[in-house]
Amino acid sequence: MPVQDKLQYRADNVGSFLRPAELLAARAAGDPARLGELEDKHVLHVLAKQKELGFEIFTDGEARRRNFMSPLTEAVEGFDFEDEVPRNWNAAGQATVKAAGSIHVTGIVKSKLKQVRPLTADELPFLRKHSPGDIKVVLPSATQFPAIAFKSGVTDKVYKNHSALLRDIVDIMKKDIATLPAQGVKYIQIDAPRYSYYLDPKWREWIRKEIGMEPEAALDEAIAADNECFRAARKPGVILAIHLCRGNNRSHWYASGGYDAIAEKLFNTLEVDRFSLEYDDERSGSFEPLRFVPKGKVVILGIVTTKKPELENPDDLVRRISEAAKYMPLEDITLSPQCGFASTAEGNLLTEDEQWAKLKLVIETARRVWG
């Protein structure tokens, strides 16, 4: 593990920030020039705010993205955005389908995938020029796509099954991610919501029925896929992290369950420096699975929620960090919100002022605990 991983970035954020109304309006209007101006303006604003608050690692807030998956879907030919498959669960456990044409549509794969530009082509040059410090780049896990972009009767005409589609996406991802360290990126995070499927009984059954695999076999395949990408990015001085999401779009969620079922395998076989874990409510279970985290690996404790505007009590946060430290060394824990503030461009149900207050609380709590 890079030495600085223990010394820096004690306060972290998952990566995405709320977009202002004028930026959303420009995207909806379809005016590329105006949209580009506003994206630049907003990125400069979020970089300045991160510096003002005291962060040491900087993202562009994902301001140029339609959603956290769009770096891949907009850089790769083969996705069709006029159609999609049911992929979300609301709090009642019912399947929902996003309306075609919405700005967070994922699309389905209808032809052989072909990368046509770098995944961060629209983001990294501007970020390198203007970031006031070390750069963090966030990309979606390759494992995110087969479950939501594979449609029987359509995708299987070009990819025989989900695993074959995953194989091509991994090849694209690992070649692209391998270029980031040479471009000065110090911190690479993979967003991986699909691991939460293995925590929730309804989703484990969905894997059997829809993917046609036993959950344990699918989990092994997912770990192997992400590890290929992490190995490609592994360079001295670069921190590698994975964010294990439970659903975040518009302050909703889709999976429940503690990490107990997969903790020992996941923490010991994923080849990362940091695990970004969601622990913002009772759906996340206890801190006990942290006992399986190997010594020296870091847990980013996501105990400040991005789903609700109410500000957490600082004393409660300190208490929860102390509880987590019963199962792993305090020196191997850092702090962040549980997820981004805008997994899709529409963002979660709070204001920008409330967002910055949450991030200020993360900074202040980290200083209180670690100095």
Summary of the structure (lengths in Angstrom):
residues: 371
radius of gyration: 19.2
end to end distance: 22.0
largest distance: 56.9
contacts: 1247
relative contact order: 0.15
helix: 45%
strand: 16%
